[in-house]
Amino acid sequence: MGTKSLLSFCLVMSGMSLAATQATFYVSPSGNDAADGSKDAPFKTITQAQKAVRAINGTMTGDIEVVLREGTYVLPSTVNFTEADGGKDGHYVRYKAYEGEKPLITGGMPITGWAIHDEAKNIWKAEGVDGRFRQLYVNNRKAVRACFPNVIAANEKGNGGFDHDFVRLTKVDSSGRAFDVSADYIKNIKNIEDVEIHLMIAWSENILRLEKAQVNGGTAKLIPKDPERTKLFHRAYPMLGTAFASNPPKQQVFYLENSYDLIDAPGEWYLDEKNQTLYYKPREGESMATAHVVAPRLNTLFSVLGKDTKNKVGYMSFEGLTFAHSNFTRPSEEGFLDLQAANFNVDVLPDPSRGNWEKLNSNKYLLWRPDAAFRVENAHHFLVQGNVFSQIAATGLDFVSGTNDDMIQGNAFFEIGAAGIMLGKFYQDSTTEIHIAYNPSDKDEISTRDTVKNNLVTNVTNEHQGAVGIGAGYPRYVVIEHNEVSYTYYSGISIGFGWTKAQTAMTNNHVNWNEIHHIARLLCDSGPIYTLSNQGTGSEIQHNYIHDNGTSKWADYWNVPIYLDEGSSGFTVKENVFKNSPSGVGQNQAGQNTIQQDGNYYSENVVNNAGIEKEFRYIRDIKEIPLADFSNTVTQAAFKVVMTIPGILQAEDYDVGGQSVSYSDKDFVNEGNTYREDGVDVVGFGCSDTLNTQDCKGFAIGYTAAGEWLEYSVNVVTASKYLFRANAATGLEGGSFQLFLDGKAVSDTIPVPQGEDWNTYATIDGETAELAKGEHVLRILFTGSYVNLDWIKFALTTEELSPIRQTDMRLGLGERAYDVFGVDGSYICRIEDVRAQGGIKAALKLKGVNPGIYVVRGLESHRSIRINTVR
């Protein structure tokens, strides 16, 4: 960024505080969403304030403020901001903390009801824990997912900080696609199919779920599950097997995680998902009668997503807020193979040029990035300042793509699973091979003129050790300056991707005046500042203070000071200070750079002024976050009314309560963007505007993925087995669902036959097990993906289902009359003389029946067909 453009940007940002305020809304956890949002009558939820902003930001004469008061904001689902939420004409919509207060925004849930399980070992349990998570926090300290070897205290990282300990493989069995280890390591583990191996390979960490173990004398062969097993043993890089350049040769290191049988040290926990029981061994001084225990449930807390690069969200700020307890469960579902900087393998492609790609020989990959607690895409003129990110499962803050003229400043990131900050695309998308240089024709897609400044990023990469402190993919005119980055397991600041000397989107990227220390504490082939690929012209690495770095005893091989890796070009590197750290510049197949760096260069000016500037140094003293208060948590309840069985269950009317309480949806975006405002994908049909789902005649659950579920409060009137009929659609093979009552399966898996498309619904019949009389919670679990589910009708007899029964027989047009029913079985009308009117659809239109899907039954034959009048 040139001096003039940087000055203009700073003036815009500083001018925010001087702008007139058009309106101010207040929010408090003790407020009421029926109030007016004033200081004396605040709203209760952030989403209610969001609605109030949308009502007035069409025309702006000044800034609009949403002021959050002290307390805990327990999010039932992701708060989604779109272009409808931003400011205009330089006026900002600002979400900020009340002066002197620390509002906490949590995606977590409390774990209560602890009872002793094994008194001799002091292991406690909490039952009925329905959810999946990989982190747990007890009394505001991170607990340890049960592992072998046990962790090592690392108090320098903060209260309760720890590092993992490791053991080494005996060997990699590449032909058998397995790992040989000492049999002693697994001799006490009974549930090996729940265990994960966390394997460190050069510059990456890799999580593989285990299928089984084969013991032969003193050796155990650990066989991973697919898909991660196949992907790993196709990959050429990072180099699996005897550690590269090790002399004498050494095998790679690993630890095992996730078994009740590994609970042998205070602070360890294990979640038995099958039996919904959480086990924990308290640390000294912890009483489970009073312990404050939190597990994450939301993957993303705030999402800012503009419609596209021409319709971005603009002029918003988020200031003084604390974000905590995000979730990231992909490693539990299909493993996690980190290629670099925690960008993980979606697939490994055939690579014929390298020979037999089946055996560790493909260098062609598809990747994606971890989830983030705060995610921004297609946005401009954003300010994220003075916030705290902690107890985060994966990335803290991610400006994914399409961002420009934004400022990330004065934030504290600590106790983070992956990167503190990510910025810009690392590849075009998850279907484009990652070595293809990213340089899109749509320049608005490139993260441009974004500034990352005066942030504290410390004690990060704790779950995904191959992540970095601050990672940027292919940005241009980015400024990363005056940050302090420390206590990472891989690189400190990383910029660039693709391993290419070809022209990319990057140019004029500046990494200056940062303080970087205690990085690369585990992995290798890293640097405090690490770069890849062609960075255009005018890029800089200058005046950084780099100190107290080395190479771990567990690393496969060496680390580098400032590291210009493959294809790196366009940099001027000078006047960086090194102390107690490797010094100088390392280049590996780099391009043209201007290197003016003396390894012995020392400057008091750099030492004293690199890192966080005086105005923001207070963030270095932030060591913990407020204790979450879950007394205002939204509890599970019926959305409209408790549904009666026998009767019809409308799929879109699932209970309120939120993610991991009343539903589980694998992404935060409501793809259907209709009917309800949480993350569940509700789609419409019979809509006058199918693109914007306006004036829909009905709704259904859509965009489903295997493992997602929905729950409904129901009242079973009569204890009995029930027949049911579901109205569903799918355009692909493999769709299916199953019913559960109070956690117990009450139906077989119900396959949904592939149809013409997702707008062509058909009925599927099934039968339940005995349902007990009374109030229950019914769960619909999608056991196969790509199902649209409209409704399920429960009945005691076949006759009660007959009004909506569909046959394979054709319905002639010579009958005296036809009765018309809605898809829920409701009677609509009777039509007559249909042949004279040009057919059934024409007769329905003349009758004034709205476009939609109907069941038409002949009056004499009693045969039925389904009619779609929308098309």
Sequence and secondary structure as in RCSB ss.txt:
>XXXX:A:sequence
MGTKSLLSFCLVMSGMSLAATQATFYVSPSGNDAADGSKDAPFKTITQAQKAVRAINGTMTGDIEVVLREGTYVL
PSTVNFTEADGGKDGHYVRYKAYEGEKPLITGGMPITGWAIHDEAKNIWKAEGVDGRFRQLYVNNRKAVRACFPN
VIAANEKGNGGFDHDFVRLTKVDSSGRAFDVSADYIKNIKNIEDVEIHLMIAWSENILRLEKAQVNGGTAKLIPK
DPERTKLFHRAYPMLGTAFASNPPKQQVFYLENSYDLIDAPGEWYLDEKNQTLYYKPREGESMATAHVVAPRLNT
LFSVLGKDTKNKVGYMSFEGLTFAHSNFTRPSEEGFLDLQAANFNVDVLPDPSRGNWEKLNSNKYLLWRPDAAFR
VENAHHFLVQGNVFSQIAATGLDFVSGTNDDMIQGNAFFEIGAAGIMLGKFYQDSTTEIHIAYNPSDKDEISTRD
TVKNNLVTNVTNEHQGAVGIGAGYPRYVVIEHNEVSYTYYSGISIGFGWTKAQTAMTNNHVNWNEIHHIARLLCD
SGPIYTLSNQGTGSEIQHNYIHDNGTSKWADYWNVPIYLDEGSSGFTVKENVFKNSPSGVGQNQAGQNTIQQDGN
YYSENVVNNAGIEKEFRYIRDIKEIPLADFSNTVTQAAFKVVMTIPGILQAEDYDVGGQSVSYSDKDFVNEGNTY
REDGVDVVGFGCSDTLNTQDCKGFAIGYTAAGEWLEYSVNVVTASKYLFRANAATGLEGGSFQLFLDGKAVSDTI
PVPQGEDWNTYATIDGETAELAKGEHVLRILFTGSYVNLDWIKFALTTEELSPIRQTDMRLGLGERAYDVFGVDG
SYICRIEDVRAQGGIKAALKLKGVNPGIYVVRGLESHRSIRINTVR
>XXXX:A:secstr
  HHHHHHHHHHHHHGGGS EEEEEEE TT  TTS   SSS BSSHHHHHHHHHTTTTS SSEEEEEE SSEEE 
SS EEE GGGS BTTB EEEEE TT   EEE EEE   EEEEETTTTEEEEE   S  S  EETTEE EE EES 
 EE GGGSTT EE   EE SEEETTTTEEEEEGGGTTT S GGG EEEEEETTEEEEEEEEEEEEETTEEEEEE 
TTHHHHHHHB SS  SS TT SS    EEEEE  GGG  STTEEEEETTTTEEEE   TT  TTT  EEEE BS 
SEEEE SBTTB EEEEEEES EEE B   HHHHH EEEEETTEEEEEE   GGGS TTTT B  EEEE   EEEE
EEEEEEEEEES EEEEESSEEEEEEEEEES EEES EEEEESS SEEES SSS TTS TTS    S GGGS BS 
EEES EEES  SSSTT  SEEESS BS EEES EEE  SS SEEE  SS  S  S  S EEES EEES  SS  S
  SEEE SEEEEEEEEES EEES    TT SS   SEEE TT EEEEEE  EEESS  SEEESS    EEE  TT
   HHHHHHSSS GGGGGGGG         TT    B SSS EEESEEEETT   BS BTTTEE SSS  TT  S
  SSS EEEES SBTTTTBS SEEEE S  TT EEEEEEEESS B  EEEEEEE SSTT EEEEEETTEE S  E
E    SSTT  EEEEEE   B SEEEEEEEEEEESS EEEEEEEESSHHHHGGG   SS   S SSEEEEEETTS
 EEEEEE TTTTTSHHHHHHHHT  SSEEEEEETTT  EEEEE   
